[in-house]
Amino acid sequence: MTNLKKLAGGALLLALTLPLISGCEQVGAVLHKAGDMLGAKSGGAPAGAPGGGAPAGMQMPTPEVGFIVVHPTSAPIVEEVAGRTAASAVAEIRPQVGGIIEKRVFEEGSRVNAGDVLYRIDARSYQATLDAAKADLERYEASVPSAQAKFDRYQELANVNGVSKQDIDEARSALLQAKAAVASAASAVRTAEINLGYTEVKAPISGLIGRSSATEGALVTAGQATALATIRQIDPIYVDLSASSTSMNRMRQAIETDGVNSGKQGPKVTIKLDDNSTYEEVGRIISTEANVDETTDTVTIRSSFANPKMRLLPGMYMRAAVEIGTENNVFLLPQRAVSRGVTGQASAYFLTADNKVESRALTANRANGFSWVVEKGVSDGDRLIIEGVQKIRPGMEVKSAEVELGADGLVKPQAAPTAAPAKAP
């Protein structure tokens, strides 16, 4: 009974399927006929016929690449470190005499020169002291001629035994005391003059002066703890570089290595500003700390820069490049043409003599501007592929054309051909 049910079900399914198959065959026949008609109208072969549609073994066009010819050159050895600017001289202005400030002469944030008057302190009491010292000096100077004359007379009388030896000694002592009083009074005059001069607080150095901590009418005292203002000399300006001990070792090794020529004036230093532009002045290293910071494992290197336009201010953070020498017989390959694998190994594509692509491993451990400095893996006259790298693979034959690179490492656009002048009718 069960077998009869299965047979009946299969027969029913076959009966339902046959109309569908028949309908599909009819639709396929109609589509095939339409295709033949379209092919006949366009003059082509029917679809599926030999020569109709895209050939099965169609060949891709030969890739086109651009290359440059590389030659050995010299490249500077540069060590990049962080730095911070510092004033080359700092002077905190404090009064050397006490009194009331009558006037502040300078403008805050302006440039001052050594010797410029910054503050004026009430000088009346100091002028009076000077006048009294001068009066004392005149009085003591007036007593000297009398003491001198008495001593001279006693010496003449001593020749005829007219005075005793004790009288002569007393006359000599009076003369010396008078002269000492004159010297003391003269010293008091000089002291009073100095104190009077201190009532004009002057700039000890040239530079930029900051804000004032005292206003007109304020009472100041000699040698007070709070500075009235601070002057910072920023031309020249220092840039203190923090180099790791490892970087310092590399610098020393590079200078001592054959083929590296270090300048006699010391390594050159260039810095980059916040806007990523390079500062126009070139600095020089002037000193190096003799110890390593235990907390940061760094060595402080001090460099000096000219700063005539006051573009650099103390406390600015920046990146610096220290040029410690020059390495000869190296190749500068554009960074865009060099790739690195997962292990960091550098490689690039080159053209063989028969215009085939060749991949080479390179030794490129440092950069120079827009290029990698390559020491191994390249020979003089090699053709480096820099354009069309995405379309090629090792061993592929390509069409090549030499291109020219700009200073930014990019290919210069080819000049458009000039149109021939129109002929006159």
C-alpha positions as CSV (number, residue, x, y, z in Angstrom):
1,M,0.0,0.0,0.0
2,T,2.8,2.3,0.9
3,N,4.6,1.7,-2.4
4,L,1.5,2.5,-4.4
5,K,1.3,5.9,-2.6
6,K,4.9,6.7,-3.5
7,L,4.3,5.8,-7.1
8,A,1.2,7.9,-7.3
9,G,3.1,10.9,-5.7
10,G,5.9,10.6,-8.2
11,A,3.6,10.5,-11.1
12,L,1.8,13.6,-9.9
13,L,5.1,15.5,-9.5
14,L,6.2,14.5,-13.0
15,A,2.9,15.7,-14.4
16,L,3.3,19.1,-12.8
17,T,7.0,19.5,-13.9
18,L,6.5,18.6,-17.6
19,P,4.6,21.8,-18.5
20,L,7.2,23.9,-16.7
21,I,10.1,22.3,-18.7
22,S,8.2,22.7,-21.9
23,G,7.6,26.3,-21.2
24,C,11.3,27.0,-20.4
25,E,12.3,25.3,-23.6
26,Q,9.9,27.5,-25.5
27,V,11.2,30.7,-23.8
28,G,14.8,29.7,-24.6
29,A,14.0,29.1,-28.2
30,V,12.5,32.5,-28.5
31,L,15.6,34.2,-26.9
32,H,17.9,32.2,-29.1
33,K,16.1,33.3,-32.3
34,A,16.1,37.0,-31.2
35,G,19.8,36.8,-30.6
36,D,20.3,35.4,-34.1
37,M,18.3,38.2,-35.6
38,L,20.2,41.0,-33.7
39,G,23.5,39.4,-34.8
40,A,22.4,39.3,-38.4
41,K,21.4,43.0,-38.3
42,S,24.7,44.1,-36.8
43,G,26.7,42.0,-39.3
44,G,28.3,40.0,-36.4
45,A,28.3,36.3,-35.7
46,P,25.5,34.9,-33.6
47,A,26.2,34.7,-29.9
48,G,27.9,31.4,-29.1
49,A,29.2,31.0,-32.7
50,P,33.0,31.1,-33.4
51,G,34.1,34.7,-33.4
52,G,31.0,36.0,-31.5
53,G,31.5,38.0,-28.2
54,A,34.8,38.4,-26.3
55,P,37.5,35.8,-27.2
56,A,38.2,33.3,-24.4
57,G,42.0,34.0,-24.5
58,M,42.0,37.8,-24.8
59,Q,45.4,39.4,-23.8
60,M,45.7,42.4,-21.5
61,P,47.6,45.5,-22.8
62,T,51.3,45.8,-21.8
63,P,51.5,48.0,-18.7
64,E,53.3,51.4,-19.0
65,V,55.6,52.6,-16.3
66,G,57.7,55.7,-15.6
67,F,61.3,55.4,-14.4
68,I,64.3,57.5,-13.3
69,V,68.0,56.6,-13.7
70,V,69.7,56.6,-10.3
71,H,73.3,57.6,-9.6
72,P,75.4,57.7,-6.4
73,T,75.6,60.9,-4.5
74,S,76.4,62.3,-1.1
75,A,73.8,62.7,1.6
76,P,73.9,64.4,5.0
77,I,73.7,62.3,8.1
78,V,70.9,63.8,10.2
79,E,69.8,62.9,13.7
80,E,66.3,64.2,14.6
81,V,65.8,65.2,18.3
82,A,63.3,67.3,20.3
83,G,64.2,70.7,21.6
84,R,62.9,73.8,23.5
85,T,64.0,77.4,23.1
86,A,65.7,79.3,26.0
87,A,66.8,82.9,26.3
88,S,70.6,83.4,25.9
89,A,70.6,85.9,28.8
90,V,68.0,86.7,31.5
91,A,68.1,89.7,33.9
92,E,65.6,90.2,36.7
93,I,65.2,93.9,37.4
94,R,65.3,94.8,41.1
95,P,65.8,98.2,42.7
96,Q,69.1,98.9,44.5
97,V,67.7,101.7,46.6
98,G,64.3,102.2,48.2
99,G,61.7,104.8,47.5
100,I,58.5,105.6,45.6
101,I,58.4,104.9,41.9
102,E,57.7,108.2,40.2
103,K,57.5,106.9,36.6
104,R,57.7,103.7,34.5
105,V,59.5,104.7,31.3
106,F,59.3,101.5,29.2
107,E,56.4,99.8,27.4
108,E,55.7,96.2,28.5
109,G,56.7,93.7,25.9
110,S,58.9,96.1,24.0
111,R,62.6,95.8,23.1
112,V,65.0,97.7,25.3
113,N,68.7,98.3,25.0
114,A,71.4,98.1,27.7
115,G,71.5,101.4,29.6
116,D,67.9,102.4,28.9
117,V,66.0,103.9,31.9
118,L,63.2,101.6,33.0
119,Y,62.0,103.2,36.3
120,R,62.5,106.5,38.1
121,I,62.5,106.5,41.9
122,D,62.0,109.6,44.0
123,A,65.5,111.0,44.2
124,R,65.1,114.0,46.5
125,S,66.4,112.3,49.7
126,Y,69.4,110.9,47.8
127,Q,70.2,114.3,46.3
128,A,70.1,115.8,49.8
129,T,72.5,113.1,51.0
130,L,74.9,113.9,48.1
131,D,74.8,117.6,48.8
132,A,75.7,117.0,52.5
133,A,78.5,114.7,51.5
134,K,79.9,117.3,49.2
135,A,79.7,120.0,52.0
136,D,81.7,117.7,54.3
137,L,84.2,117.1,51.6
138,E,84.7,120.8,51.2
139,R,85.1,121.4,54.9
140,Y,87.7,118.6,55.3
141,E,89.6,119.8,52.2
142,A,89.7,123.3,53.7
143,S,91.5,122.0,56.8
144,V,94.3,120.3,54.9
145,P,96.2,123.5,53.9
146,S,96.3,124.7,57.5
147,A,97.6,121.4,58.8
148,Q,100.1,121.2,56.0
149,A,101.5,124.7,56.7
150,K,101.8,124.0,60.4
151,F,103.7,120.8,59.7
152,D,106.1,122.6,57.3
153,R,106.8,125.4,59.9
154,Y,107.6,122.9,62.6
155,Q,110.0,121.1,60.3
156,E,111.9,124.4,59.7
157,L,112.1,125.1,63.4
158,A,113.2,121.6,64.1
159,N,116.4,122.3,62.2
160,V,117.4,125.0,64.8
161,N,115.9,123.1,67.7
162,G,113.0,125.6,67.9
163,V,110.3,122.9,68.5
164,S,110.3,119.6,70.3
165,K,110.1,116.3,68.5
166,Q,106.7,115.7,70.0
167,D,105.3,118.9,68.5
168,I,106.5,117.8,65.1
169,D,104.8,114.4,65.5
170,E,101.6,116.0,66.5
171,A,101.7,118.3,63.5
172,R,102.3,115.4,61.2
173,S,99.4,113.4,62.8
174,A,97.0,116.4,62.3
175,L,98.0,116.6,58.7
176,L,97.4,112.9,58.0
177,Q,94.1,113.1,59.8
178,A,93.0,116.0,57.7
179,K,93.9,114.1,54.5
180,A,92.1,111.0,55.7
181,A,89.0,113.0,56.5
182,V,89.2,114.4,52.9
183,A,89.4,110.8,51.5
184,S,86.5,109.6,53.6
185,A,84.4,112.6,52.6
186,A,85.2,112.0,48.9
187,S,84.2,108.3,49.3
188,A,80.9,109.4,50.9
189,V,80.3,111.7,47.9
190,R,80.9,108.8,45.5
191,T,78.5,106.6,47.5
192,A,75.9,109.3,47.5
193,E,76.3,109.8,43.7
194,I,76.0,106.0,43.1
195,N,72.8,105.9,45.2
196,L,71.4,108.9,43.4
197,G,72.2,107.2,40.1
198,Y,70.3,104.0,41.3
199,T,67.1,106.1,41.5
200,E,67.1,105.6,37.7
201,V,66.6,101.8,37.3
202,K,68.4,100.9,34.0
203,A,68.4,97.9,31.8
204,P,71.6,95.8,32.3
205,I,71.2,93.9,29.0
206,S,69.4,94.3,25.7
207,G,66.4,92.2,24.9
208,L,62.6,91.9,25.3
209,I,61.2,93.2,28.6
210,G,58.1,91.6,30.1
211,R,55.3,93.0,32.2
212,S,55.9,95.2,35.2
213,S,55.1,94.0,38.7
214,A,55.0,97.6,40.1
215,T,53.2,100.7,39.1
216,E,53.8,104.4,39.6
217,G,53.4,105.3,43.2
218,A,54.5,101.9,44.5
219,L,57.0,101.7,47.3
220,V,60.1,99.6,46.5
221,T,63.0,98.5,48.7
222,A,66.6,97.7,47.8
223,G,67.2,94.1,46.8
224,Q,63.5,93.1,47.3
225,A,62.5,89.5,46.5
226,T,60.0,90.4,43.8
227,A,61.5,91.5,40.5
228,L,60.1,94.7,39.0
229,A,60.4,93.2,35.5
230,T,62.4,90.6,33.5
231,I,64.5,91.1,30.4
232,R,65.2,88.2,28.1
233,Q,67.9,88.3,25.5
234,I,66.7,86.3,22.5
235,D,69.0,87.3,19.7
236,P,70.9,85.0,19.7
237,I,68.6,82.4,21.2
238,Y,69.4,79.0,22.6
239,V,67.7,75.7,21.6
240,D,68.3,73.0,24.2
241,L,68.0,69.6,22.5
242,S,67.2,66.4,24.4
243,A,69.1,63.6,22.7
244,S,69.0,60.0,24.0
245,S,72.2,58.4,25.0
246,T,71.8,56.1,22.0
247,S,71.5,59.0,19.6
248,M,74.6,60.5,21.2
249,N,76.5,57.3,20.5
250,R,75.3,57.3,16.9
251,M,76.5,60.8,16.5
252,R,80.0,60.0,17.8
253,Q,80.2,56.9,15.7
254,A,79.2,58.7,12.5
255,I,81.8,61.4,13.0
256,E,84.5,58.8,13.5
257,T,83.4,56.6,10.6
258,D,85.4,56.7,7.3
259,G,83.6,58.6,4.6
260,V,81.9,61.0,7.0
261,N,83.2,64.5,6.9
262,S,82.2,66.6,9.8
263,G,82.4,70.4,9.6
264,K,85.1,72.2,11.5
265,Q,82.5,74.6,13.0
266,G,80.6,71.8,14.6
267,P,77.4,70.1,13.5
268,K,74.7,72.2,11.8
269,V,71.3,72.3,13.3
270,T,68.0,73.1,11.6
271,I,64.6,73.4,13.3
272,K,61.0,73.1,12.2
273,L,58.4,75.5,13.5
274,D,54.8,74.8,14.5
275,D,53.5,75.3,11.0
276,N,56.0,72.6,9.8
277,S,58.1,75.2,8.0
278,T,61.8,75.2,8.4
279,Y,63.4,78.1,10.3
280,E,65.5,80.2,7.9
281,E,68.6,80.4,10.2
282,V,71.0,77.5,10.7
283,G,72.3,76.9,14.2
284,R,75.4,75.5,15.7
285,I,76.0,73.2,18.7
286,I,77.9,75.2,21.4
287,S,78.0,72.8,24.4
288,T,77.0,69.4,25.6
289,E,76.1,68.3,29.1
290,A,78.7,66.0,30.6
291,N,76.1,63.7,32.3
292,V,73.1,61.7,31.4
293,D,69.7,62.4,33.0
294,E,68.9,59.3,35.1
295,T,65.2,59.7,34.9
296,T,64.9,60.3,31.1
297,D,68.2,58.8,29.9
298,T,68.8,61.9,27.8
299,V,71.7,64.3,27.2
300,T,71.1,68.0,26.9
301,I,72.8,69.6,23.9
302,R,72.7,73.4,23.6
303,S,72.6,75.0,20.2
304,S,72.6,78.7,19.3
305,F,70.5,80.4,16.6
306,A,70.4,84.0,15.2
307,N,66.9,85.5,15.8
308,P,66.9,88.9,14.2
309,K,63.2,88.9,13.5
310,M,62.2,87.7,17.0
311,R,60.3,84.7,15.5
312,L,61.6,82.4,18.2
313,L,60.5,83.0,21.8
314,P,61.7,81.3,25.0
315,G,59.8,78.1,25.9
316,M,58.8,77.1,22.3
317,Y,58.8,73.3,21.6
318,M,60.1,72.1,18.2
319,R,61.8,69.4,16.3
320,A,65.5,69.8,15.3
321,A,67.7,68.0,12.8
322,V,71.3,67.7,13.7
323,E,73.6,67.3,10.7
324,I,76.6,65.4,12.0
325,G,78.4,64.7,8.7
326,T,78.1,63.6,5.1
327,E,78.0,60.1,3.8
328,N,79.4,59.4,0.3
329,N,78.4,56.9,-2.4
330,V,74.8,56.4,-1.4
331,F,71.6,56.6,-3.5
332,L,68.6,58.8,-2.8
333,L,65.4,57.0,-3.9
334,P,62.0,58.7,-3.7
335,Q,60.0,57.4,-0.8
336,R,57.0,56.8,-3.1
337,A,58.9,54.2,-5.0
338,V,60.1,52.2,-1.9
339,S,57.8,49.9,0.0
340,R,58.2,47.9,3.1
341,G,57.0,44.5,4.0
342,V,55.6,43.2,7.3
343,T,59.1,42.7,8.6
344,G,60.1,46.2,7.7
345,Q,62.3,45.1,4.8
346,A,62.5,47.9,2.1
347,S,62.2,46.9,-1.6
348,A,61.6,48.6,-4.9
349,Y,60.9,47.7,-8.6
350,F,63.6,48.1,-11.2
351,L,63.7,47.6,-15.0
352,T,66.0,45.0,-16.4
353,A,67.8,45.4,-19.8
354,D,65.0,43.7,-21.6
355,N,62.3,45.9,-20.0
356,K,61.1,43.4,-17.4
357,V,60.2,44.1,-13.8
358,E,62.7,43.1,-11.1
359,S,62.1,43.4,-7.4
360,R,65.1,44.1,-5.1
361,A,65.6,44.2,-1.4
362,L,67.2,47.5,-0.2
363,T,69.1,48.7,2.8
364,A,67.4,52.0,3.7
365,N,67.5,52.9,7.3
366,R,67.1,56.7,7.2
367,A,65.3,59.4,5.3
368,N,66.6,62.6,3.7
369,G,63.7,64.9,2.9
370,F,61.4,63.1,0.4
371,S,63.9,60.3,-0.2
372,W,65.3,57.2,1.4
373,V,69.1,57.0,1.8
374,V,69.9,53.6,0.3
375,E,73.3,52.0,0.9
376,K,72.9,48.5,-0.6
377,G,70.8,47.0,-3.4
378,V,71.3,49.6,-6.1
379,S,74.0,50.2,-8.7
380,D,74.9,53.2,-10.7
381,G,72.7,53.6,-13.8
382,D,69.8,51.4,-12.5
383,R,66.3,52.3,-13.7
384,L,64.0,52.7,-10.8
385,I,60.2,52.4,-11.5
386,I,58.3,55.2,-9.8
387,E,55.1,55.3,-11.8
388,G,52.6,52.5,-12.6
389,V,53.9,50.4,-9.7
390,Q,50.3,49.2,-8.9
391,K,49.9,47.5,-12.3
392,I,53.1,45.4,-12.3
393,R,54.6,42.4,-10.7
394,P,58.1,40.8,-10.9
395,G,59.0,39.2,-14.3
396,M,56.4,41.2,-16.2
397,E,57.4,42.9,-19.5
398,V,56.4,46.6,-19.6
399,K,56.6,49.7,-21.7
400,S,58.8,52.3,-20.1
401,A,59.4,56.0,-20.3
402,E,61.8,58.2,-18.4
403,V,60.3,60.9,-16.2
404,E,61.7,63.8,-14.1
405,L,61.2,64.4,-10.4
406,G,60.7,67.8,-8.7
407,A,62.2,68.9,-5.4
408,D,59.1,67.6,-3.6
409,G,59.7,64.1,-4.9
410,L,56.8,64.2,-7.3
411,V,56.9,63.6,-11.0
412,K,57.0,66.9,-13.0
413,P,54.1,67.2,-15.5
414,Q,55.2,67.0,-19.1
415,A,54.9,70.3,-21.0
416,A,52.1,70.3,-23.5
417,P,53.2,70.3,-27.1
418,T,53.0,73.8,-28.7
419,A,50.7,74.1,-31.6
420,A,52.2,74.9,-35.0
421,P,51.5,78.4,-36.2
422,A,48.6,78.7,-38.7
423,K,49.6,79.1,-42.3
424,A,48.5,82.3,-44.0
425,P,45.9,81.8,-46.7
